[in-house]
Every structure is written in structure tokens, then in C-alpha cells.
Amino acid sequence: MMTGFEIPPSLGLYGDEKIASDILSRIWGKRGVFTCTVASTMTSSIPGVSDAGDTPELTLYTGAADAELLVNGKTTCIKGVPINPGGIPTPATLTKAALDLSGMQFFIVNGGCFVEPDIPYFYLGGKCGEKITTGHALKDVRTVYEKGYRLGEQLAKDNAFVVISESCAGGTTTALAVMTAMGVLKENLVSSSSPKNPKELKNRLVKEAFEAAGIQPGDLADDPLKAIECFGDPMMPANVGILCGAAQHVPVIVGGGTQLAAVMAAAVKLHPEIVGNFMQGTTRWLMNDPNSNMKKIMDYISDRIPILYVNVDYSESPYEGLQAYEWGYIKEGTGCGGASVGAIISSAGKVTAKCLVDKVHEIYKGIMDFD
Amino acid sequence: MMTGFEIPPSLGLYGDEKIASDILSRIWGKRGVFTCTVASTMTSSIPGVSDAGDTPELTLYTGAADAELLVNGKTTCIKGVPINPGGIPTPATLTKAALDLSGMQFFIVNGGCFVEPDIPYFYLGGKCGEKITTGHALKDVRTVYEKGYRLGEQLAKDNAFVVISESCAGGTTTALAVMTAMGVLKENLVSSSSPKNPKELKNRLVKEAFEAAGIQPGDLADDPLKAIECFGDPMMPANVGILCGAAQHVPVIVGGGTQLAAVMAAAVKLHPEIVGNFMQGTTRWLMNDPNSNMKKIMDYISDRIPILYVNVDYSESPYEGLQAYEWGYIKEGTGCGGASVGAIISSAGKVTAKCLVDKVHEIYKGIMDFD
């Protein structure tokens, strides 16, 4: 039973109710800032790894295209919005709905993209990541982390809360590798943008990556930045830094699914004192995914990180591309869960799951008419 | 006589009282966001042009070093804080005092620096500028301007006002050239970081630049972006964009001296409708400078852009490096005037000129003890 705070029906909660209630009572109805860190890893171009793009090659453009869609309302680096094979539109449509409805301030962080996003962005020095099978996926992890930490502090200034999130195709594979290296995961519990989660392929790539780096599972339990350097993607050091820096000052909503679990695991190791001042913000699609297990992953990281999820439902949508979310496609990404949770919180519940769906329809129709 | 708004003694006003009163009544006591666009132009490395650095070569590092000082509290790209020859410290000391006292959110925009600033920054695609004597100082002016416009809109979201400013050595020479090309200036009225303003040298460089570009004074009256491309520095397209984008939504304080006059002249030409929604924020040192004429420049640009200046006074300072400001050194830069004006406004006058001086002493002492 919640003490002191009643969660509206647009949201669901998993985990520590006391911490969730404490955080919500401090930020309910107050202004926050939303950030999305966009990045690329060559890992996503390995056929079969990622469905976050129409083809393996196009997955490298998804982060930049999502950023352009959020800021400019249209994409420049590719034609049309990012889609999964089959035409299911990017979750950035929901993110945009949440940002539009709430009027929340939002900024893109370029963690390191394959192509230059055609927008203003925060830059922390990161570059597009190598395939994790090289065993050294990233450079300059510590300096990017440190700049991220500083940015987190800057964003916390004069804001009641900070939302972090990601758009980085291939990111569940890198998350699996990093959490395995840290010993957080002993089995493959990460999600996928496809309902047919290619678990065998991901396991094989992680095994290959560990062999290349000469690392055994659990070896890097105490060195999360090294785990990210070997097996991570460029979204990670940026977001670990922003989370650690911001949560020193204000609550943070970690928007995303299993990709962000790797960020939280690393942050908790580097700055255990921030536990109690952040929670995950995601979607019911992710929480209900039969092929991943967000709850179990979080239980491994800490039992003091509540998960808030938005009860957005596309089953009545007139658009098949959106109905597909109900069939296990996409589920999370581009901070759609975090932005939705943030919009509901900052509007003190005036934004509801129903308003969000209506707005997504408006945005989706605009995109289709535009094409 | 002011109607509806009484300006506190820490501030002075020049220009349209009605517009100033209207803007102040909309933003007094409300939250704003401060930005400083840092940049470099090879023009500053021409001996004699700029005193914003200990040597001509070091002026190329001043923007990045000021940014590091504001964000990290110390510099990485050079040893010690930026100084004028003789050891007079950067005006970023006053900027930092204003930001610390007000708790205002602040971000650095990297307009295009000679060295990479060791901080998180907004990036808009600009690069370090060439010498104006080449006749084509900058590339990609329109795309940087457009990204700046978008950033201005993003910063205006959920803020009552936006402050823009600059740290770019050599910037009064580029401002003179741009305003001459636009026909705004017919004589050399721009300021200098030295009390011995090298007017002859600046005039000669502008003449050389015009010959190289095949342009006559006034030729680019209707094409400010072309004037900036030929003769500007990388601070300009970024700030013109941010000003135009932000002032569509909220009042803007243009923090700076005669360098920012070029930005305002260009912005007023591109978006005349923003007049009435921005004012200049500067220092009494700049307003009282006998070797430049801010008032006259502003009269040429528009009679509807009020100037608010902070009555900070270093004459009683125990530090000679600060007393030098009273002798005509430095006067403006790194948004020290805009940040001070912004701090007074956002704190509803609780921050005063006296508080600012006390805080500068604390910061200056810290820097000297550190060295």
C-alpha cells in the first residue's frame, strides 16, 4: 500500500513503493527536463541483431533520425521516420506526443552517432561504437562519463527532476554483454525490438566478444566503465554520467527498458548513494514482454529502484503499425516510456494515457500524410 | 519615467523605457536560462587585434578556457584563467559570481573553437573562423543559424527568459566588419578589451577584408548571413539563430557589448518582429567607455532595443587585477553583463551589484590561491 501518494490509473508501479512514493511526492506537478541520448554501435549492423530500422544498415541511422524527428518534427538523415521491418513506426511518436502535451523542456545528447544528426545537440566527446565482437567497443569512456556527470549537474539546476533515455539500435545486445561482464546477469533476460527476440545470436556475439577481450563473465563486477569500454555502446557512458551527476541533486527518471538496465547497474556501482533518488520509467509493453524479464533484471541490480510504467494501449488504434506494439513489436525506445511518465508527473496527472494515445494518432497521421 | 516598473539601483537603463518596463514586468522574479557561445577566429591571432589573452596565440584559447571556468570551475585547455596582458582576469569571474548567486541554469554553446573545450556543450556544427582578411571567414553560416534558431526555441520552452552571450577574442573587429558591410556603421564605434583600442589596425583589417571579398560598405545591408560568412566569427551565426528562435516565444537578454551589436543588427534584419521582445544586458564599464559608443551603435540598429547595465564597481576592490576594470580594461565578455542583469532579474532584485562584487572577490581569491 502506498503511503502519502496515490498513483493514477495511467501509471503502474513495480518495486519499492516507499521510494516511489517519496520521489513522486517531491516531483509531482513540478517541472522536469527530458533528455534522449542518441548513439550508434556497429553491432547493430550485424544481420539479425536489431530490428530498429528497416535493414541492418539502416539501424545505424535510427538514433540520429529519432533525434531529428523529436526536435525538427521530420527527419533529414533518412527519408521518412525510422521503422521496423514491416513498417512499424519508431516509438519516438509516443515520446513526441508526451513532450508536446506536457510542454516539457527537452534536449538531445549525441552520444556518438554513425551520421551527424541535423539538430542542436549536447556533445560529450563520444564516437560511434565498434562491434562488441572486437572486445574493445568504445574509446574515451571515462572522459565521456565525466562530461556526462557535469551535464547531469547542469540539468538538475533549477529543475525538479531529470529524465534520461536512449535511441541506440543494437543496445540490448551491448546491455547483455555489459551486465554479463559485471556479473549482474547470468542468463539472457534482455529485450528486443522484435517479438522474435534473437537470443541465440545475441548469446553467441557476447561469447565472441568475451573471447576477444579475454574476459570471463563477472570479471568486471567492480569496473563498470571498463565493461562499457569493452562491450558497451556510446549511449552508456553519457547516460551513466548524466544519471550519477543529476541524481546527486534531484530525482531522475531512467526512461527505457533493458538497455537502460546496464546504465543503472553501472551507475549504482559507481555511485551507490544515488539509490533512492531515481526510478525507471517505461511502458506496459516492456513490462509484459514474455521474451525478456525487466523485473528480474532489476531485482538483480537493486531492490530499491522502483519501476513506473505508462499504461498506454494501442489495441484500439485504427493504425495497424501502432497495433503491432500490442503484438510485441518495439515496446520501448527513444524514451517513450520515460517521456510519458515524465509528462504525467509534471502535469500532475492532467496528461493521461488516453491523451497520449490520441496525440500519437494525430502525430502518426501527420507523418503518414507527409510521406 | 518608468510606468509600472521601478528599476533597482543595481541596474541602469538606456533607451526605450516602455519596452524595458514591459519586458521586466514579464520576467521579474522568474526563471531564465543563461547561455554563453564560445568561439575562436584566427583574426584574434593577428598581433595587436585582441588583448583577450596573454599573447596573440593564447587569444585562440580564451573562449574554451572561459567555458571550462564557468562549468568546471577551473581550466584545462590552458594553465590558469584567461588574462589580459598584465594579469587582468577574465570577466568570466563576474559571470560565475552571477550564476552562482542566482542558481540560474546555464549552458555553453560551442560556436566553433580553436581547441576542444573540456566540458559538455551544445554543438551547432560551427568551426573556428578564418581571418577576416581572407574575405570568407566562415562556412555553413545558414545551417548553424538554423540550428541556433531551433536551440533558441528549445531553450525558451518552460523558461521565462533566455540570456545569450559570447566569449570570442577578436570579436569587436569582426563586429565592426559585419556592421560596416551591413551599412549599420559608417565609423568605428566598437569597443576593445584594452583601454588603448587599436582602432587604426581594426580599420585597416576591415578594409583589407572588404577588398578580398570584393564588397563595399553597405553592400550586404539585406543579407546579414552573407556579411557574417565573409567577415564574421563563429559566435555570430549561432547567437543570431538563438536570439531569433528564443525571442519568438520569450524575452531575450542579449548579454555583451559591441560584439553583440552585430548579432542584434543581423537578427533585426532577419526577424524584425522580435524587436520589443529583447534587450541588451551589459556593464556600466562598457556604457562609460570613452573609446567606443554603445549607445550610438544601438541608435543605428533600432531605437526600440533598451540597454540594461549592471552598476558593478571594482574601484574599492583590494585586487589590482579587478581595479583595472575601472581603468578601461576588459569591460565586457563571457556574458558578465548579461549574467549579472539576469541574476538580478531572476532573483527579483535579491542579488545586488554589491553581492556580485563580494562573490567575485571570493572567486578571484580562490583562483589566486589555486595558482
Contacts between the chains, C-beta under 8 A, distances in Angstrom:
chain1	res1	chain2	res2	distance
A	31	B	158	5.7
A	71	B	150	6.1
A	71	B	154	7.2
A	72	B	150	6.9
A	103	B	157	6.5
A	103	B	158	6.2
A	104	B	157	7.6
A	104	B	158	6.7
A	105	B	154	7.0
A	105	B	155	8.0
A	105	B	157	4.7
A	105	B	158	4.5
A	105	B	159	7.4
A	106	B	154	7.1
A	106	B	157	7.6
A	107	B	154	6.5
A	110	B	123	7.5
A	116	B	125	7.6
A	118	B	147	7.8
A	119	B	147	6.6
A	119	B	150	6.5
A	120	B	122	5.6
A	120	B	123	7.3
A	120	B	124	5.4
A	120	B	147	4.7
A	120	B	148	7.1
A	120	B	150	5.6
A	120	B	151	3.8
A	120	B	154	7.0
A	121	B	122	7.1
A	121	B	123	6.2
A	122	B	120	5.6
A	122	B	121	7.0
A	122	B	122	5.9
A	122	B	123	7.6
A	123	B	110	7.4
A	123	B	120	7.3
A	123	B	121	6.2
A	123	B	122	7.6
A	123	B	123	4.4
A	124	B	120	5.4
A	125	B	116	7.6
A	147	B	118	7.8
A	147	B	119	6.6
A	147	B	120	4.7
A	148	B	120	7.1
A	150	B	71	6.1
A	150	B	72	6.9
A	150	B	119	6.5
A	150	B	120	5.6
A	151	B	120	3.8
A	154	B	71	7.2
A	154	B	105	7.0
A	154	B	106	7.0
A	154	B	107	6.5
A	154	B	120	7.0
A	155	B	105	7.9
A	157	B	103	6.5
A	157	B	104	7.6
A	157	B	105	4.7
A	157	B	106	7.6
A	158	B	31	5.7
A	158	B	33	8.0
A	158	B	103	6.2
A	158	B	104	6.7
A	158	B	105	4.5
A	159	B	105	7.4
